[in-house]
Structure formats: C-alpha cells, structure tokens
Amino acid sequence: MAQKKNKSKRKKQLSAGELKSQIAKLFINDHKARLGVKDIVRKLPIANSSDAVQSALDSLKEEGVIYPLARGNRYRIDRFYQQRLVENDRNGQGQSGRNNRDNRKKGSGWQMTTGTVDPTRSGAAYIVPDDAELDRDVFVPQGALEGALKGDLVQLKWRLSRRGKPEGRVIKILKRNRETFIGTLVVSKRFCFVIPDENTVPMDIIVDRNSLMEGQSDDKVVVHITEWPKPNSNDNPKGVITTVLGKAGGNDIEMKSILIKQGFELDFPEEVMAESEAIPLEIPESEIQKRLDLRQIPTFTIDPATAKDFDDALSVEMLDNGNYRIGIHIADVTYYVAKGSPLDKEAAKRTTSVYLVDRVLPMLPEKLSNGVCSLRPHEDKLTFSALFELNAKGHVVEEWFGKTVIHSDQRFAYEEAQEILDGAEGPYSQELRILNRYAHILRKARFKKGAISFESPEVRFKLDEDGKPVDVYLKHRKDAHMLVEDFMLLANRRVGAKIMNIYRNGGKEIPFVYRIHDLPDMEKVNGFGKFAAQLGYRLKIQDVEQVAGAFNKMLKAAEGKPEHAVLHQLGIRTMSKAAYSTQNIGHYGLGFEDYSHFTSPIRRYADVLVHRNLQHFLMNEKPPYTSEKLEEICGHISKKERNAMDAERESIKYKQTEYLQGRLGQVFQGHITGMTEYGIFVALDENFCEGMLRFENMYDQFVLEDDRFHIHSSSERFKMGDPIWVRVASTNLEKRQVDFQMVRAEEAIAELNLSEEDLRPKLEEGKNEVVEIEAVRRTDLDELYVRLAETFGSSDICQQHAEAERNWTYQLASSTIHRKGTVLLQYAWLAEEGQEYPAQMTAPDGEIDQEKWAKIMPELKAYIPNFSLDQLTDTAYCPFYTDKETNISTADLMRCQAFFFDWMSYLQAEQVLCFSARLKNYLVKNGLIRELEELTVTSGKREIRIFRGYMPLANKKLRFAFFPSLSTSYNKKAKKEAWTWALEKP
C-alpha cells in the first residue's frame, strides 16, 4: 500500500509546451478559477520549478488566454478567450474536434441541458442554462414550456435557430420553484378556483369546495398546489386553500401578498415554534465556563431606533502599550440552532429576514430573533467574538476569534450615537469617538485599495395608523451608521482571510462560505462611460483596475447635482452581482481579496454557516459540510437573497404608488431615470416616487434615439438625468404603476407660482465625504464636443467606411466659434444632383474666406447692426467630413438633427443665414422650421425668392433667413428689399 501511495504522488518534469498546455487546461476546465503559482504547483503533479510555472503564466498572458487579477498575484481565464472557445466549439473548431462540427450548426440536431425559467410578459420564457459553456439564454415559446413557471428548474432540448440564437422546448420539470401562490377566489355553482395574481402564472388553480375555509368570492387567499398537471395535458393544477386573507386592497393583505409572491412563508411550522418555545431563557453556568468572559468590558449596541434584533455589539479597551483592543461581538445563534434541527431546516429554507416598508418577516422565530439571541441591553448574552488589537495607524497587530459571553451596557439608536459624535456629551462618548476615529482610518484605507463608493440615501415612509403613507423622506447615512459598517467589514474580511491563509500557506483547503463579487464586464463599463461623457463626466478607464477610481471620482464630482442619481443607478447596473460561494474570488466592490459574512446570523443563514465552519476549524474538528453541499446551499441563499430584495423593492413601489394616489393632478419636477421604446421613467424630486411618462402623454412628438439615452422632438431634446415637469395622471395600486403627463416648464412654474429662489437648486443635506477627490466639470462647449464625438462614433458613416480606409472626421465649425452673433449655415460643399444629402468632403481649416465675404460685408453691415466677421460662426448642418464622396444615411441625418438642437442652443445666435434652397427644403420637410414665409422680388428679368421662419429652441425662437446665393449680381433695390424683409425682427 505504501508503494502505491508513493507511486501516485510521483511528479513529472514537463517540457515548456506541455506545462503551458496543462496550466491552460486548469483555467479552461474551471472558468471561475483564480490561480497563482502556488495554486498550480499544488494542483498539478509536476516537478517543474515555480519560475517555470511563472514563465508559462507570462506566456499565456501574452497570448490572451489569461489575465492577471488586481490583487493576490493570481490569474483568471480571459473572458474574450473563453468566448472564442465557446464559439469555436459551436462551430466544430474547439477541443471537442471536427466530429462535433454539426452538433451546433444552425437548425441541426437537438442538445440537452438544464436551466431555470425566466418568463417574459408575452408568456414565452428564457431558460438560464446551468451549463457554463452555453453562454446565452435559451428562448422557449409559450406553447413549449409544458407548464413550467418562473424559477422552475427544467430539462430542455435546444438548438441554434436560423438566426443563430438558441431556441428550445421544455422536456421535463425537474423541480418546482414554488408550490404556494396568492390569488383571488372565485366560487361558482359548479367550480371553485383561484386566479393567481401574477401574470407569470397563466392558469387558474382548482380548489375543493370543502377546503374554502369560509372564503368567499373576491377574497384574497393563499393556495398550496397539491397536484400539478401531467405533461402534455391541458388540465389545471389542483390545490387547497391554506389562508384566507380577506378582501383585496388593504395594506396588510398587500404586504403579505408581496411576501408570498416572492416565495416566503408567513408563519413558522408548528414543530419549529415548539422547538423555539422550549429554549430556556437562562444561560447555563456550565456554558459560561467554556467561554471567554467579557462581561466586565464596556460594551454597547448601535442600531435603528425601531430595531429589536440586535446582531452585533462593540467594545473598546485601551491596552498598556497604547493600542486599543476593539471587540466585535456577534450573537451566537448556532448555540441555540443546532445543525439539522427543525429550527435549522426552516432557517436554511428562508435563508434571510425580509424587510418591507412596514414590517419584518424574520428568518428565526421572534423568541430567538428578538429575545434569547438578540444582544439586548443589561442582559448576559452568548456571542461569537472577533477581537482586534489596532495600533495608532489602524493596522491589526493581533486578532482572536472565539466563543464569548458579554453584557451590553448601553443600547444606542443611530441618532443618539450621532449626537455624541457631533459633540454632545453622553454615555460612552470617549469610546464612541475612538471607534469613529478608527472607522475613518479603515474607510480611507478601503477606498485607497480600490473599493467603490456606491452610497445612496434610503427612501423611508411615515405611515398613519392604517399603514397609509403620509410623507416620504430620505434617510442619509452619517458617521454613526458607517462606524458600525466599517467594523463589521473588518470582522468579515479578517474571518475570510483567516481561512484562506491556511490554504495559501500550504494547508488543506477548508470548505467555507465567502461573499464574492466578480470583476465588472468591461463592455458594460465602456458603454456606461459613453453615457457619462454625455453628461460631462469623462471616465479614464483603460482596464478593469481603473474602474473603481474612475467611478469614485465621477460620483464625487456629481454629488449634489441632478445627474448624480442616474449616474449612481446606471453605474451599479454595470457591476456584477454579489453572491455566496465556496470559491473565493474576492469582493471587487469592497476592494477585498477575502471576504465572508460573519456579523448577522440572526437575519442571514450564510452567517450561521460561517459560524459553524469557523468554530469547527478553531476546535480542530472535521468540517460540518462538504464543499459540494456547501456550494449547493450557497446557490439557494443567493437566490433567496434576490427574492428578499425584490420583495423590499415592491413594497416601496406599492407605498410610492399609494402616496401619489392622493395627489392625482398635482404637478412636480423630476429627473429622467430611464428610457424605453414606450416612454421614459421619471423620479420626482420632492417625494422620490417614480413613474412612467409615456410618449403619448408628451406635449410633442418625441422619439427615442438609438443610444437609448436621449429623446427628441422637432424642437426639444432630453437626456438621461435631465430635469422635467410632469403631472400625476393616474395610479394603479394592483400593478404598482404610476403614469405621468408631460407639462411645459413655463406652465408648471405658473401653476405652482414659483419664484426664482424656489427654482434655484438646493444641495442635499447630510452628505458625508468618503474620499477627497477634486470635482472637475467640463464646460458647455466641452460637453458639446463629447456629444459630437459620441454621435460620430455611433454613426453609420463611421462604421461603414472604417474598413474602406476613408478619412473621416467631425468639426463643430469651420471658423472661430462666437456666441450671440450670426450663424452662417452650410448645407454641403459638393451637392450632386440626385443625392439627398452628400457628406462634407473638405475638412474645415478654421478660417473665414475673407475674399468671399469682402463684397457682401457692406450690405450685411447695413442690415445687421454691428456685424463683423468676428461675430460670424461658419458651420454646417451635418458636422461629418470625409475625403471621399459618399451619402449620409437617414439614420445619421436624424443623429445630426438631434445634435443640431444642442449646437444652436449653445450658440444663442441672433439669426441664422442660409444660402441653400436644398437645406431649406430639408429643414422644412422634417419640421425643424416653423411658420415659413416667402417673398418674391424682381431684379431686372430675374425673380428672387427669399424665405424666413424660426426654429423653436427650449429658450427662444431662433430666426432663419434663406437666400438663393451669395451672388452680388442682383440690383441694389432688389437686394435691399430682400435683406430688409428677411432680417426684420418680428
């Protein structure tokens, strides 16, 4: 046996090529792997040196197979390389060989996979595949779902459609996501059934008349499915009513409906409640003897004023060496909740407490969450503590983790603690200020190492006794809130690092739960950067390591400005979603190489798992879970966490809709937060409620631009983040839907009787600076150039001719730019007959043609007071230029039109002169010129037709005058009559 064991461990010296191939396979076979030299040496049976492994990694990096992570001297597979592998495999060119070439051809044979159902509003669905190699969701039409509902785990067959996209049909439902639904009871003479509230459940549920529990028609009820339809049948599911909630519309019923819809049970099972009630309130002396007794150390909690589930407490001790020992004490839930007990199974099922606007659905029964586990003041409590000795610079000198017993001396509400931090005297004021000083040091270090500051105030409601909202306000985070957070982050980080360092130092990998946050998708980041540039915030990002710093600088510069909210919202969407996993890849958003969740076991099951695993490690015991089982639980926790967040958001949306229901017809100012094909989303500044402004409810014919960040009409243009006035048109509580009607600014100001002082922007109060970053804003002209660059970059002409090696450029004007002067508007310098709009073919030189203007200057001065070339801006309707003749597409003309409004608004010209009949025709045809008038004068035997009109801008009517040419061959009388009429002020 010993010889066999030694033989299996024999290591082989690989050639450079073989070594590189074996290392590449490690990354390819596990796309989540984050590996360094030591990891590879440990995983591969090789005798090669560490230098040889590093050389192979460097070679793979140069080839684009892997790229280095920002932290930890590790690498991961390059996403673009991974994408190519998947595509090559589909085309039969990957590692699977040529024999598989036809397996993924468009319209060829079916393949099998499993995945989760994500339905659409139309009744069809996308299946999110479990197979990591299948990087796109599979479309399944409504008739091929076989009764599968949202979140169900299904087996399906799929193939590539003729369009090259995966399509399939469900073969088997492997696991139902939910068996409990809420809906409206219908009782008839022949049948009793429940109509589910959710549109994603497209079938009624038959219920037995004997199980109605005295429910009546139109009652809201909870129904549990007892029998699902058989495959390929048209039968309805059957169920039993478990709860009669009552008539629809009440606050309590609606909040319960939200919880049930997200898959949360309202009540605990009887056996769980029985176990909870049997837990003694007194702590056995024998248990105290097993623990470190910290009851004599000053300890306190800091929580919301209404909180009852106190997870954590803090303590401060000054040591003889001048350092401080900071204690972070966490409720020891695992002492009361044994692995595998009814309490544990129910907590594992729920995985989290759910926080709605007016209530909390706890993960644990109230006796535990608010009683024996909660670190209430003036009571001895069992805890799992992390003790950190910090020096004056905030560095951890020594740390200790273990089971303790504490006694909380004080319960602070956040507001009470903040008053002391602001200078008031109170209990433990010295300790609070010491903690706050260290918190600032920890926070500064975190952001210096790459954390992203996505801080935002929380929307809160003031409710009356019936639960109806009477006021909406924002709760800003201050030092007291962030103090607690900073020390919780410290504990969570050090717990994760303690376990990971065992593995890094050559020990065995221990199954553990990490809170992970992957690197951002650079394609999304670059898309967001283009949008931010249009708002005047240029993100200098070349690689993923620069994202955090650029985002922080942008958000700091936008702080207190209207666009901050939309930048914050869209910035978060570019980030990956945090999750739980046994595979530690670090937490990008926090800038931590190691991170876990240790500090909230009363409300998070992940923390319960961390406590169990950490304690077994400290006691040198066998891990309580295998890695495979732990990863399975992590997946469930991550899913339930998203359900809880959706429930919280829906409860906020319900209360916002209910609040605006009593304000129908009122006018508010808001800001644009989103854009779709059917309208825009607007968040109201006064009460932070959001609703939809549909295109049909706008006062002009607005359309969505290709970039999906702008809308425009013939006279106005809005972008994401812009202020806008709206009227509350309608509300629908059942759908949590608010519709607005667009109101012109002057009408809104008059209706609300607002003064200039009322309209002046006010900075938000309660802001907390996290990092000192200089706020730099671009000028209006800079913003126009950024907008023009974006317009040009997305244009058809730029894309179509990039490969033809045509020299394209763009320019605002062919002269010096002068505001509040006269604009000379060109059409096309080479306009061939039959071409709708040829592109400009000569790049501007920045100078006015003095000779061309010499003869006409006297006449212009006669009719335009104080006119000189120094006040003339020579520009063109289309700002694109090329050295090859070509046409401009209709789509590009629309892009030019949208940009043209911004350009004219910036110039604030007195008048625009145009000597092109074709440009006049184009502007009139597309509705850009209003109230066009015509005058015909004679010069000898020739007739001169002159036109005038105006372009409606946001702040003025811009006068346009159209002449046939700059020719001076007309007689003086005719020219005088023409110029006088064209340029006379209305």
N, C-alpha and C positions, 0 to 999 in steps of 0.2 A: 504493500500500500504506500509506503514511504517513497519507493522508487517511482511509482506512478505519479504521485503528487509532485515530485521534483521535476519529472519529465514534462508535466503540464505547465509548469512555470518557466520552462526554458525560453529564453529570449533570443531573438534573431536580429542580426545586423542587416538592415535593409539598405539597398542602394538609394541614391538620392531620389531617383524617379519613383521607386517603389514606396519610399517613405512619404513622398508628396502625395502619391495616389491613395495610400492608406489614411492619411490625415484628411484628405478631401472627402473620403467616404464617411468619416465621422460626422462632418458637417452636413453632408448631403442626406445621410440617413436620419439625422435628427436636426430639423431646421431651427429648433429652438435652442440648440446647444450654444453655450458661451464657453469657449475653451481657451486655456492658456497652455504654455509649455508643460507645466507640471501636470495639468489635467490629461494631456495627451500621452505623456510618459506613463502615467498611471493606468490609462485605458488600453494602450496598445502593448502587445508582448514584443517589445523592441529593445535592442541593446544599443541603439544609436544614442549619441550624446545630446544634451539639452541644446547645445549650439547647433547641432544638425537639425533638430526639430525647429528651432527658431529660424534657421535658414529656409527650411521648407515652408514655414508660415509666411516668411517675407516673399517667397516666390509666388505662393498662392494669392497673396495680397496684390502683387504686381499684375497678376493675370486676371484680377477682378473676381476671383472665386470667393474670397472672404474680405472682411474689412475690420479694422481694429475698433474696439469699443473705447468710449471716452475714459472709462475707469477700469482698473483692475488688470491691465496688461492681457486682456483676453480678446478673442475674435469671435465673429459670428458669420454665417453664410451671407454673402451679398444678395440682397433681395432681387436685384436685376438678374444676377446669375441664376438664382433659384427660379425666377420667372422663365428664363430661357430654357432651363431644364424641363419645366412643365410643358412649355410649348413644343419643344423638340420631341418630348415623349409622346405628345398627342399626334405629332406628325410622323411618328415612327422613326425618329432620329436619335432618340435618347439611349440610355443604358440598356433599356429593355430590348433593343435590337430591331432589325428590319422586319422580323416576323410579326411584330405588333403594329406595323405601319398602318394597317387597315382598321385597327381596333377603334381609333378615334377619328376616322375620316368622317367628314360631314355626311350625315344621313346613313352611316354604316351601322354595324351591329350594336346591340344594346350592351351596356355595362351596368353592374350592380354597385350600389353604395348605400349608406345610411345617412340620415341627417335630421335636422329639426325644422318644423314647418313655421314659416313666417308669411302669413296671409296678406293679401292686398285688399283694397277696398272693392275691387271688381269681383272678388270671390275666388280668383286664382291665387296662387301662392308661389313663393320661392322657398326651396329647400336649402338650408345652410348645411353643407356637407361636413361629415366628420372627417372625411379623407382630406388630409392637409395638401395632398398633391392636386386635388381638384380645387383650384383657387377661385372659382366663380360659382355663385349660387345657381341651382338648377330650377328653371321655370317649369311649373306644373299647372296646366289649365284647370279650371274649376271642376270639370267633369272627370278628371283623372286623380282626384285627391282621395277617393274612396272613404269619405267621411272624416279624414284627418283634420284636426283643428290646430289652432295656434299653440306652438310649443310642443306638440306631439313628436315623439321620436319615431321615425318611419324608415322602412326599407323601400328603396325605389330603384327602378331601372331608368337609365338615361343614355342619351347620345347627343352628338352635336347636330344642330339643325342646319338647314341650308344656309342660314345666316352666320353659321359658325358659333352659335351660342348653345349651351347645354339646355336641353329640354327633356322631360321625363314624365313618368306616372308612378304613383304610389302602388307598391305591391302588397305591403303589409304594415299595419300599425304595430310597432314593437312595444311602445309604452305611451300611455295617455299622460299628458301633462297635468290635466285636471279632471276631476270627476264631480266637482261641486260647482254649480252655477247659480246666478241670481237672475230672476226674471219676473214677468207679470203673469199671474194665474188667470186662466180662463176656464170657467165652469159652465158647461152646456148640458143639455139633456142627455146627449149621447157620449160625450167625451169630456175629459178634464186634461188640460195640458198647460205647459209653461212656455211662454215666449221669452227666450233669453234676451237680456238687454244688449248684449254685444253683437255687433254686425258680423263678427268673425265666426259666430255660431249660427249657420244658416239653416237650422232645423228646430222644430218645436220638440219639447220633451213630454212624452205621455206620462201621466201620473195616475195612480189608482185613486178612485173616488173615496176609498176608505182611509186614505192617508193624507187627507187635506188639512188635518189639524185645525179645523174650524176656519180655514182660509176661505175667502170669498173672491169672486171675480174682481179683477183690477188690483188685488193685493200684491205687494212685492213679497216674493218668497224665495227661500233658498232650497234648491233641489239637488239631490245626490243621485247620480246615474247608477242604476243597478244592472242595466243590460244595454250594451251597445249593439247597434245593428250588425248583422252578419255581412261579410264582404259581398259586394255586387248586389246588394238588396236596396230597396227603396224604403225600408222600414225606418221609423223614428226611434230614437233611444227611449228607454223607459227609466223612470226614476221615482224616488219618494221625496216628499217634502220634509225637510228637517227643521225649518224655521219659518214662521210667518212673521214678516217684518211690519206689515201694515200698509196703508195707502201710500202711494208714491208721493215724493215731494218734500217730505220732512227732512231736516238736517241730519238727524240721527240715522235714518234709513239710507240716505245718500252716502254718508261716510262709511257705513257698514258695507254698502254695495261696492264701493271702491276697493275695500279690503278683500272682499270675496272674489271680485273680478280678477284681482292680481294673485289669487291662489292662497290667501291666508285664512286660516280658520279663526273664527271669532272667539270660540270657547276652547278650554282645555279638556281633554278626555277625563273621565271620572277617575281612572287609575292614576293619572298624573296629579290630579288635585288631591287624591288620597295620600299619595306619597309626599306631596308638599306639606299637607297639614300635619303629617306625622313627624316632621322635622322639629326637634326641640329648639327652643329659643336660647337656652343657656349653652355656653361653650364649656365642654368638659375640661376639668383641670388637667387631665392627662394629656389632652391635645395641646394645651398651652405649654406644657413642659417640653414638648417636642420642638417648639419653635423659638426663634429669636424674639425676645420680649422687648418691644419698643414703646411700651405704653407710657414711659416717662419722657419721651421725646415730644416737644411741642409739634402738634400735627393738626392740619385743618383741610377742609374741602372748599373748592370754588366751583359753583355750578349755577345754572339758570335759577331764577327765583322760584319757579314753579316745579323744579325737579324734585324727584323723590328717590330715583335710582342712582345713588352715588357710587360710581365705579371706582373712583380714584381719590387719593389724598396725598398731600405733600408735607414734608417735614424738612427742617433746616437745623444743622448743628455746626457750630464753629469748633474746629479742631485746634489742638495745641500748636500745630505748625503753621497756623494762619489760613489753611484751606477750609473749605466748607464741605460737609457731607450732606448731600441732597437725597432725601428719601422719596421714592415714588412708589406708593403703596396701592395695590390693586386688589379688589375684592376677590377672595379665594372661593370662587364658585365651584371649582372641582371638588372641594371638600364636601359640599352638600349634594352635588350632582355626580353620582358615580357612573362610570362608563358602562353603557348597556342598560341602564335603569330606564323605567318609563319616562322620568324627567329628562334624561339624556336623549332618548329617542325623539321625544317631542321637540326638544331644543334643536336637535340636528335636522328635524323636518322643517322647522320655522327658520332657523339659522340667524334671524335678526329681529330686533324690535322695529316696529314700523311707526314713524312719527307723522301723523296727519296734522292739519291745522288746529284741530280742537281736541285731539286725544292721542294716546299712545297705545298701540297693541303690543304688549310685551312678549319677549321671547320666553321668559320664565314666569310662572305664576307670581301673583303680587306678593305672597308671603316671602318669596325669595328676592324678587327684584326690588321691592320697596322695604323689605323687612330684614331678614337674617343676613342677607348678603350685602345690603346697602350700608355704606360707611357713614351711618348717621352720627350726629354729634353726641358726645357724652356716653358712648357705648363702646365696650370692648368688641373688636371685630377681628376675624381671621383674614389675613391678607397674604398675597404673594408679592414680595417687595424687590425693588431694584435700588441699591444704594450706590451712589456715585460720589467719590471724592474729587472735587473740582478745585484747581488752582486759580490764581488771580486772572489768568488768561482764558478761563473756561475750559481748559483741557481736562479730560478724565485721567486722573492719576491712578485711581484704583476703583474697582467695581465689585459688587457682590449681589448675587441673586439667591433668593430662598424664601421659605415659608416663615411668616411672622405673625405677631399679634400686636395690634395698635389700639389707640384710644384717641378718637378725633376730639380735639378741644374746642373747635370753632367751625361753624358752617357759614361760609361766606356766599352771598349771591354775587354775581359778577359786578353788579352796580356798587355794592358795598366795598368790594376789593378795589374797584377802580377809584372810588373816592379817596381811599388811603394812598393809592399810587399817585393820585393828583395832588397830594399834600395834606389831606386831612389826617387827624390822629385817630387811632383806633386800635383794637387788639391785634397783636402780632404785626404791627406796622413795620418794624425793623425786618422781620423775616420776609414779609411780602416784598419789600424794596430790594432785599438781597436777591431773592428769586427773580425779580424783574430785571435786575442788572445782568444776571447770568443769562436770562432769556434773550435779552438783546444781543449778547455776545454769540449765543448759539445760533440765533436767527441770521445774524450778519455772516457768520461762517457758512451757514447753509446756502445762502444765496451766492456767496463768493464761489462756492463749489459747483454751482450750476442749477440750483433749484429755480423753479418758475413761480412767479408771484401771480397766481390766478385768484386773488382775493376779490370778493364781491359781497356787498351787504345782502342780508336776508330779508325777504318780504314777510311781514307779520301783519296779523289782523287783530283788531279789537272787536270782540263779539258781544252781542247782548245776551240776555238770559236764555233766549231761544236759539242761540248759536248763529244768528244772522250777523254779518259784518257791518259795523257802523263806521269803521275807519281802517285805512290801510297805511302802513308806515314801513320804513326800512330800519333794520337793526344793524348798526355798524359795529364792526369788531374793534375793540380797543385793547390796551395793554393787558388787562386782566384776562381777556379771552385768549390772547396769543401767548401769555405766560404759561397757562395750563397746557396749551397745544405744544409749545416748544419742549416742555419736559416730557410730555407723552411721546413726542417724536424721538427724543433722546433714548427713552427706555425701549421703544420699539426697534430703533436702529441697533442698539447695543445687544439686544436679545438675538436679533437675526445674525449679527456679526459673531456672537459667541459660538453659535452652532456652525456657521460657515467656516470659521477659523480652524475648527477641528479638522475639517476636510482639507483646507488649504495647507495645513501643517503636516499632512501625510496620514491623518487618521481616516477612519471609515466614514463614509457619507451617511448622515443620520436623517431619517425621514422627518421632515419638518414642513410647516406651513409658512410661506412667505407671501408678503403683499408685493406684487410685481407691477411694473408699469413700463411697457416696451418703448423703444425709440419711436419718435414720430415718423410718419410717412412723408418723405421729403417732397413727393409730388403734391400732397395736400398743403404742406408748408409753403411751397413756391406759389401755389395758387392763392393762398391767403396773402402772401407777400405782395402779389399784384394788386389785390384789393386794397390792402393797407396803403400802398403807394398812392392810390387814387384819393385817399383821404389825407395825404400829406405826410405819411409815415413810411419812410423807406427802410426796409429791413435788409441789413447787410449780412446775408447768410450764404455761405459757400458750402458748408457741410453741417451735419447734424450737431456737432459740438458747439456751433454758434447760435443755435436756435434759442436756447434759454436766455442768454444775454440779450439777444435782439428783441425777444418778446418782452422781457422785463423793461427794457429801455422804452419800447413803444408804449406799453401800458402806463409807465410813469409819466411819459410826455403827454398822454391823453387824459390823465387824471383830472377829473372835474369838468371835462369837456363833453359835449353831447355825444360824440362818437365813441366815447370810452366803452359804453355798454355793448355796442355792436362789435367792437374790436375784441372785447373780452369774450363775448358769446361765440363768435366765429373762431377765435383763437383756441378755445377749449375744444371745438369740434375737430381741429387739425390734429389733436393729440390722440394717442392710443388710449383705450380704456383700461383702468387699473383692474386687477383681478387677483385671485388667490391661486397659488400653485406650489407644488413641491420643487419645481425647477426655478432656482433663484437666478433671475436675470437683472436684478437691481430695480430701483424705482427711479425712472428718469425724471419725473416731475419734481420729486423732492431732492434729487441730486445724491441719492444714497446708493452705494454699492450693495448694501444689505439692509433689508427692512422686513419687519414682521408686524403682526398685530397682537399685542400683549395686554393692552391697557383698558379694554372694555368688555370683559367676559359676561357682564350682566345682560348686555344687549347685542353681543356678537358671538356666534358659535365658533368662528375662527379663533378667537382669543381663548376660548375654552380648550380647543385642540392644542394651541401653543402652550398653555399652562401644563397640560398633561404631558406633552412631549418634553418640555423643558425640565419638569420635575423628575421624570424617569431618567433623563440624562444626568441631572445633578446627583441622583441617587445611584448612578451607575447600573441602572436596570434596563431590561430589554425594552425597546420602543413599543408603545401600546398599539401602533398601527404600522402596516407595511406601506411602502411608498405608493404602491398601486392603489390601495384602499384610500389612502390619504388624498391622492390626486383625484379620485372619484368624488370624494366629499368636497374637495375644493371647487370642482366644477359645479356642484349643486349649490354651494354657498354663493359663488359668483352670480349664478342665475337668480337666486332669491334676492340678492342684494339689488339687482336691477329691477326686480319686481317691486321691492320696497321703495326705490327711488321713483318709479313710475306712479305708485300709489300716492306718494307725497306730492308729486307734481300735479296729479289730477285733483287732489283735494284743494291745492292752491288755485288751480284753474276754476274749480267749482265756486270757490268763495269770491274770486275776482268777477266771475260772471254774475253771481248773486249780488255783489256790491253794485255793479253797473246796471243791474236790472231796475234799481230805484233811481237811476239817473238818465233814463231814456230822453233823448232830445237835447241833452246838455253838450256844450262844445268844450273840447280840451285840446291842448297842444301835446303832441307826442313826437316820437322819433321812429324812423323806419328801422325795423329789426330783421326783416326777411322779405324775400321776393319769390313769387311763384308765377306759373302761367296764368293763374286766375286772379291774382291780386297781390297785395303787399301786407305784411304784418306790421302793426303799429303798437308800440308801448307808450302808454300815457305817462307824461312827466309827473303829474300831480299825485296819482294813486298807483302807478306802476302796473296797472292792468293792461293786458294785451288783447288785441282783437284783429280781425281781418278787414281790410279795406279792399273790396273787390273792384275790378276795373269798371264794371257797370255802375258803380256808385261814385265814380270820379267825375269832376265837372268838365273834363276834356277827354279826348280820345288818346289815352296813354297806352303805350305798348312796352313790353319787357324787352330789354336789349339782350344781345347774345351772351354777354358776360354775366347776366343774371344778378348784377349789382346795380343796375340803373333802369329807370323807366323814363320815357319821354313822350311828349305830345308835340304838336307843331309849334308850341310857344313856351313850354317849360320842360325842365329835366330835373329829376330827383335821383339821388344815390342812397345807398345804404347808410344809415346813421343821420340822414338829413331831418331837420325839424319839419313837422307838417301839422296842419289843423284838421281835426275831424269832429264829427257829431256822432254820438251814440245812437245808432239807428235801430238795432234790435238785439235781443239776447235770447239764448236757448239754453236753459239750465240742463236739460236732459243731455244735450250734446256738448255742454260746456263751451258754448260758442258765442262770440260777440262780433257783431258786424258794425262797421263804421260807415259814415258818409263823409266824403271829402268836402272841406269848407275852404273858401279862399281866405287868405290871411287877413285882408282888409275887412272882410265881413265878420270874421271871428273877433278881431280886435274891437270893431264897432259894437258887436253884440255883447261882448264882455266888458265894454267900457274900460279898456286897459290903457294905462299911461306908459310913457317911455320907461319910467322906473320899473313898472311891472314887467316889461319886456326884456329888461336887462338881465343877462344870465347871472345866476347865483351859484356860487361854489357850494358843493355839498359839505356838510359839517361832519365831524367825526372821522376824518381821514387820518390814516396812520402811515407815515413814511417807513418803508421797509429797507430800501436801498437808496443811497444818494446818487441819483442819475440826473444829469443836466437835461432839461426838456428843450428840445430843439424843434421848432416848427418851420415848415417850408413857407415861402412867400406864395401869394396867389399865382404869380407867374410861374414859379417852380411847379406848383400843383398842375397848372395847365400843361406844362411840358411833360410831366409824368403821365397825365391823362392822354396826351397825344402819343407818347411812346407806347402806352398800353393799347391804344386804338390801332396804331400802326402794326404792333406786334401780333395782334389778333386778326389783322385784315386778310382777306383772300389774296390780295395782290402781293402781299409779303410772302405768304405761304406758297402760292402757285409758282412764283418766279425765283424762289431761293435756289432751286436746282438748275435753273437756266442761266445762272451767274449774271443776272441783271443787277445793276447797281441801283438800289432803291434807297431813298432817304425820306425824311419829313422835315418840314420847317413851318413855323408859325407865320412868319412874314418875310418878304424879300427886301425889307427895309428896316430901319430902326423903328421900334415899337413906341408909339405915342398914344397915351390915353386922352380921352375927352377932346379928340381932334376930328379929323376926317379920315374915312377909310376908303381906299381905292380897292374895289373887289374885282379880281381877275376871274375868268372862267377857265379857259385852257389856252395855253400858249400855242399849241398846234391842234386845232379842232378840225378834223377831216369830216367831210360830208358823209352822212350815213352813220357816224359814230355817235352814240348817245352821250358819252362823256369820256373823252380820252384823258389819260393821265398827263400831268405836267411832265415835260421832257427836258427841262433845263433846271438844274439846281440854282436857287437864288444866290446872288452874290452879296446881298446885304446893302446894296447901294441903289438909290433912286436914279433913273435915267434922266440926268439933268437936261440933256439936249431935247429929249422927247417932250419935256414939260415947259421948255423955255417960251414957246409961243402961246401956250394956253394959260400961263400964270397970270397975265394981266386980267384976263376975263374971270378967272376963278377968284382973284382978289376983289373984283368988282361985286361979286355976288355972295362970296363967303367972307365975312369980316375977319380981318387979321390973318387971312390964310397965308401959309408958307409951307414949303416942303418939309420944314422941321416939325410940322403938325400932321403930316400925312403918313399913314401906315399902309403900305402896299402889301396886300395879302391875297390869298386865293381861297375859293370855297373848298376845294379839295387840297389838303396840305401834303399829299404824297407826290414824290418826284422820282423820275427814272431816266436812264439814258437810252431806253428802247421804247418804241411806240407801242402802246397797248391800251386796252379799255379798262375802265373801272367797273366792277360788278355792282349790281343793285344793292347787295348787302353792304358793300363798302361805302356806297353813297349814303346809306342810312347811318352807318357809323360816322361818316363825315358830318351828316346833318346833326346828330346828337352832340358832337364835339363843337360844331359851329355856334350853337347857342351859348355854350360856356365862353367861347372865344369872344363873341360880340359883347356878352355881358361884362367881360373883363375890360374890354377897350372903352366902354362907356362913351362911344363916339357921338358926335353931334349929328352926323349924317354919313351915309354910305353912297359912294358914286360907283356906278357900274356901266360899262360901255359894251356889254354883250347882251344881244337880244336872246340868245340861247340860254344864258344863265337866268335871265328874267323869266323866260318861259318855264324853266325847270323849277325855280323857286315858287312861282305861282301855282304850277301844277301840283306841287307837293304841299301846298297850304302854308308855306313859310311867309308869304307876303299877303297882307290883308288890305282891303279897300283900295285896290289898284285903280288908278285913274289914268286917262290918256289925253294927250293934247297933240294936235297936228298943226304944224306951222309950215309956211312955204318959203323957200329960198330960191327965187327965180322960178324955174320949172320943176324944181325938186321939192318933195314933201319930206318933212322931218317929223317922225313920230317919237314923242317923249312920254315916259311913264313915271308915275310916282306912287308910293304906297308906304306901308310901315310893317316892320317885323315886331310882333309882341314879345317883349322880354319880361322877365319877372318884375323889373323895377321901372320900366319905361317902354314907350313906343319908339323904336328906332326907325328914323326916316330913311327911305331908299329912293334914289333918283336914277333912272335908266336912260342912257343916251345911246344913239346908234354907233358913234365912234368918237375918237378924239380929233377928227378932221377939222381944219380951220377954213375949209373951202366954202362953208356956208356964209351968207351975207350977215353983216353985223346985226341988222334988225332982227333977223330970224333967230340968231344965236341968243341975243338979249332976251327975246320973248321966251325962248325955250328954257334958258337958265333961270330966269326970274320965276317962271311958273314952277319949275321942278324943285327949286330950293326954297320957295317961300314957306315960312313957318305957319302951321295951322293956327 
